[in-house]
């Protein structure tokens, strides 16, 4: 809006006085230009005069003109000495050479053209040239010839002397006359220059006075205009709404700062553009016009920024008249934030309603499903009597245990779905035998299948899944859930478990049953939470309706998918499709691999806060002949790195005080002997973002606990200096690939890891470590479950230490539960953890402790 105001102010100032002043300004400019031109001409004259004065230096010219006469006199004296036998011809020649050079120098002097026209100067120069040409050959000859010719040279020189004297005097006279004339001309030029400069300064002073007077009068006339403009400008600038001024052709003629910010364009680019480029009707509007009709208020339109992005806006329009014709003033307001806030409120309301619905469903399902096992427990407890026979008491114990396990399963399902909702579920990628896993599931479910007259069949003809990389525990959990569902809804039928690879190389696990099937209208919701289908076996089958929901989420978390097909009355097929790459080399038995290279003994620094883990790693390294230095904290590792150089550093990541990542960064920044030493991380679990963070800190690689001896040897082979070793046949035969990893039905322990550790340490040492681990595990879990509970960081630190130790012994299920407890108490991505550890999780840890220690002792 500023430019129309400025145009009106300009029209008010177009008075006769203003036009006269403008004419005077133009005249003053012409006078100034003429004066400047005159000064330039005078300056050029001064330059020319100075050049004329500088054409030949006066002192140098006088000296050069007087020297030939003097040197000729010296030559005459030398000739007289040679003539009378008193002088030498060498001196005679030297005087001739000097005279010769003076004449040549005089010939190249910058004489004025008018000087050469004088007879004295021209005659003297020609006489000197003739003298030199006649005598030059004599001086180039022998001494005897020169002595004989001395009288002739003397005569010629005597004849030349008056001519040279006249030349010198006449030249000096001409230079004196010319210098006086030039000084006079310079004086006149300087007088003109000073006069012109004074006139120019006077003219400038008059122009300045005239301009000052004109400016003051213009300021007085424009004061009211500026005041009005300032008021209008303040109103427009303070407006939070964008304002566009549009002419009758639909082009923008003016705008305010809010409009420039809204559309993201400078004023120069926004003006003269069609308003249809930035405004259009709302989607679905029947009016195709870019702007609403004048007088419209708060009309919804669609705005477009200079970058091309669009935004919703409200537009109010009014029309005004101006000298240039009718104009439309458009007031715009971006309502993106308001609509986003409204949408967020609606989404929050919907989420709250959905949460209430889910809570109601959970309460309805759990109240029904948990009532049955609770009734079984309470009812059986009432029947127990101290005088019951042992057989009947054992039967009651089995009923209580089964009901408790069923109740715990329901609680675990709810906790699992809650942990997935909180994005706390983590995967542990490790080698495992998928075929053995299928056999374990079939073997464990044979008794359940037999009770309902079902048969379990295995189709494992494709052995490409014998050794794969992935999270075996999660795969086991999903397949066990699918098999359990198939057994629930099948009577006197067959359940077939099949594993193979498809044409794309993906692992396909298929569970096919001949049960009652699923109706087509129910297929879209079987993977929803708390969904239990109403079947003819509904009275006999129980569950929370979370199994398939958890299975699909786990499949998606493993970058796979879970599919289902069914025909009512004929059965169902569930397929778990996962990307599980082969891991033959990773699981190959150490004895099966003959390496022709040995690693020389290395100096290794082990940084680990858990004493059991430190002892195990130290034992493995020292058994292969390496030198080991231990550090319990990051600060101790920094101190040792400042005292000694190491070939390799094995760094635990989660340590109290200074963690492994920060310790590595400080080692790199400190320089010294270990600034480039490879650092390998030891961690029980590492997410992809953690691995990127490790690499940024300078960590070369990561080893996942439990630490396998062969993996450690492969690491040392990669980073240590190697020497050629004679080929040898291994002492032990290679174990079959399929037996490389054995997983129990519940995946409590990796037996291969535990057995390898026992073999490497020896029975006595292994038993001592196991007893120490059991004591630490019992003490740690008692601390975690104590009342009142310790602070979250203390629980997290205890869980981390216990998880590391459990990983060393291959107790994978216990390790994962402790890792989940550590993440829960650390708060994950948040800054504070929960107020207390959930009681079901503590019970699960207690159960896993008992089962894991029982499995460890059973090896």
Residue, then its C-alpha position, 0 to 999 in steps of 0.5 A: x500500500x506504500x506505492x499508491x501513497x507515494x504516487x499521490x504525494x508526487x502529484x501534490x508536489x508538481x507545482x510551478x515552483x517545483x518545476x522552476x526549481x527543477x529547471x534551475x537544477x538542470x542549469x546548475x548541472x550544465x554549468x558544472x559540466x562546463x566547468x569540469x570540462x574547462x578544468x580538464x583542458x587546463x590540466x592537459x595544458x599543464x601536463x604538456x608543459x611539464x612534459x616539455x620541461x622534463x624532456x631533457x634535464x637542464x643540468x645534465x644537458x649543460x654538462x653533456x654539452x660542455x664535456x666535448x670541448x673539455x675533452x678536445x682540449x685534453x686530446x690536444x695536450x696529449x697530442x703535443x706530448x706525443x709529438x715532442x716525445x714526452x707522452x705515451x701513445x696509450x694515454x693518447x689513445x685513451x684521450x681519443x676514446x673519451x673524446x669519441x664517446x662524448x661526441x657520440x653522446x652529444x649526437x644522441x641528445x634530444x635536441x629540439x628540431x629548431x636547434x638543429x637548424x642553427x648553423x653553429x650547432x649543425x656546423x659543429x656537429x658535422x665538423x666533429x663527425x668529420x674529425x672522427x672519421x679522418x682520425x679513427x683509422x690512425x688510432x686503430x693502427x700501430x703506435x709508430x704510425x700514430x706517433x708520426x700522425x700526431x702533428x696532423x691530429x694536433x692540427x685538425x684538433x686545433x681547427x675543430x676547437x673553436x667550432x665546438x666552443x661555438x656549438x656549446x655556447x649556442x646550445x646553452x643559449x637556446x636552452x636558456x631562452x626556451x626554459x624562460x618561455x616555458x616557465x612563463x607559459x606554465x605560470x599563465x596556465x597555472x593562473x588560468x587553472x586557479x581562476x577556473x577552480x575558484x569559479x567552479x567552487x563558487x558555482x558549487x557553493x551557489x548550487x548547494x545553497x539553492x539545493x538546501x533551500x529547495x530541500x527545506x521547502x520540499x520537506x515542508x510540503x511533504x510533511x503532511x504527506x509523510x505523516x499520512x503515509x506513516x499512519x497507513x504504512x503502520x496499519x498495513x505493516x502491523x496487519x498479520x493478514x496478507x494484503x494484495x492490491x489487484x487491478x481490473x486485469x487480475x494482476x497484483x499491483x501492490x502487497x504488504x510484508x505479510x503477503x511477501x512472507x506468505x508467498x515466499x517471494x520478494x516484492x519485485x517478483x510478486x508485482x505484475x503477476x496474475x493473482x490466479x497464480x497464487x490463489x484459486x478456488x477451494x477443491x470442490x468449489x463450483x466457482x472457478x474464479x480465482x478471487x471471490x466477489x467484492x464484499x465477500x468475507x472469510x471465503x475458503x480459497x486455496x493458496x499457492x506459494x512461490x515454491x509451488x506448495x499449496x495451503x488453505x486460506x480464508x479470503x475477504x475482498x473489498x473494492x475501491x476507486x483510484x486514479x488508475x481505475x477500480x482496484x480490489x483489496x484482498x485480505x488473506x489468512x493462512x489457516x493451515x495451523x488452525x486446520x492442523x490443530x482441528x485435525x489433531x484434536x479430531x485424531x486425538x478424540x478418535x484415538x481416545x475413543x479407540x483406546x477406550x474401546x480397546x480397553x473395554x475389549x481388553x477388560x471383557x476378554x481378560x476378565x473372561x479368559x483369566x477367570x477360568x484359570x483363576x477358578x481352577x487355581x482357587x478351586x483346586x487349592x480348596x480341595x488340597x488337604x494335608x491328608x491327601x494321598x501323594x498321587x492325588x496331591x500331584x494331580x492337584x499340583x499339575x492342575x494348579x501349575x497348568x492353570x498358572x501357566x495359562x494365566x501367565x501366558x495371557x499376561x505375557x501376551x498383553x505385555x508383548x503387545x504393550x511393548x510393541x506399541x511402545x516400540x521396545x521390541x528388539x531383534x537379535x540377529x544370530x545364526x540358527x537352524x530353522x529346520x531344527x527349530x521346526x522339529x523342536x516345535x513338532x516334538x514339543x506339540x506332539x502331546x497336545x496334538x495326540x489329545x485331540x486325535x491330531x497328527x503332526x507331520x514335517x516336510x523338511x525336504x529343502x535343507x537350505x534353511x538348515x543354517x540361516x541368519x535371523x532372530x530364531x527366538x522370534x521365528x520360534x514364537x511366531x511358528x509356535x503360535x501358528x501351530x497352537x492355533x492350528x491344534x486348537x481348531x482341528x479335531x482328528x485331523x492333520x497339521x503339516x509343518x513345511x519349510x522351504x525357499x521360494x523363487x526369490x530366495x525368501x524363507x517360507x514357513x507353512x502351517x497347514x491344518x485340516x480344521x474347521x477353517x475361517x469364513x471369508x468375512x472373518x479373514x480381514x480381521x483375524x490379525x486384529x487385536x482381541x479378536x476371537x472367532x465364534x466357532x463350534x469349538x468356542x466353548x472349548x478353545x480359550x485365548x486373548x485374541x492377541x496371538x495372531x496380532x503379535x505374530x503379524x507384528x513380529x513378522x513385519x518387524x523382521x521385514x517379512x509378512x504373514x499370510x493366511x488362506x482358508x476354506x471353511x470346513x476344509x482347513x487353513x494355511x498360514x505362511x510366514x515369509x521372511x528374508x533369512x540369508x544363509x549362514x553356513x560359514x557363520x555356524x560351521x564348526x571350528x574343527x571343520x575349517x582348516x586355516x593355513x594362517x595362524x595369528x601371532x600373539x597380540x596385545x589385547x586390552x579388554x574393557x568390560x565392567x562384568x567380571x565374569x565376561x572379563x574372565x571368559x574373554x581373557x581365558x579365550x585369548x590367553x588359551x590362544x597365546x595372546x597377552x591380555x590387559x583388563x580394564x573395568x571402567x572407561x577411565x581405567x582404559x584411558x589410563x592404560x592407553x596412555x601407558x601402553x600400546x595395544x594391538x586390539x581393544x575389545x570395548x564393552x558399550x554399556x558401562x557405568x560412568x564413561x560408556x564404550x562409545x565415549x571412551x573410544x572417542x577420547x582414545x581417538x582424540x588423545x592421539x598417542x600410540x593407540x589412536x589408530x588401534x582397532x576397537x571392537x565393540x562387545x554388546x549383547x544387543x545393537x540396533x542399526x542406529x547403534x551400529x552407525x553411532x559406533x562407526x562414527x565414534x571410531x569403532x571398527x566392528x561389533x561382536x554380539x554376546x554371547x561371544x563365540x570362540x571361533x568368532x573371536x579367532x576370526x576377528x583376531x585373524x582379520x586384525x592381527x599379523x599373520x604367519x604362514x602355518x603348515x597345513x594340518x588335519x584337524x584333530x576332531x571331525x567336523x560336526x554336521x552343519x545342522x547340529x551346529x546350533x541346537x535350540x530347545x523347545x522354548x529357546x532358553x539356551x544356545x547349547x553350542x555356546x554353553x558347551x563351547x565355553x565349558x570346553x574352552x575353560x575346563x570343567x572346574x573353572x566353568x563350574x566356578x564361573x557358573x556358581x558365581x553367575x548364579x549367585x550374582x543372578x539371585x542377588x541382582x533379581x532380589x535387588x530389582x524386586x525388592x521393596x521399595x524398588x531401587x531407582x531406574x538407573x540402578x535397576x538398568x545397570x544391574x540388568x545390563x550386567x546380568x544380561x551380559x553374563x547371561x549372554x556369555x552362558x548362552x541363556x538367550x531368553x533370560x538375556x532378552x528379558x534382562x535387556x527389555x528390563x534395561x530398556x524399560x528402566x532407562x526409558x528408551x528414547x525418553x529422558x526418564x524411565x517408568x516409576x516401577x517395574x511391572x510385576x508381571x515382568x518380575x514374575x517372568x524374570x523369576x520363571x526364566x531364572x529357574x528354567x534357565x539355571x535348570x537348562x544350564x545344569x542339564x548340559 
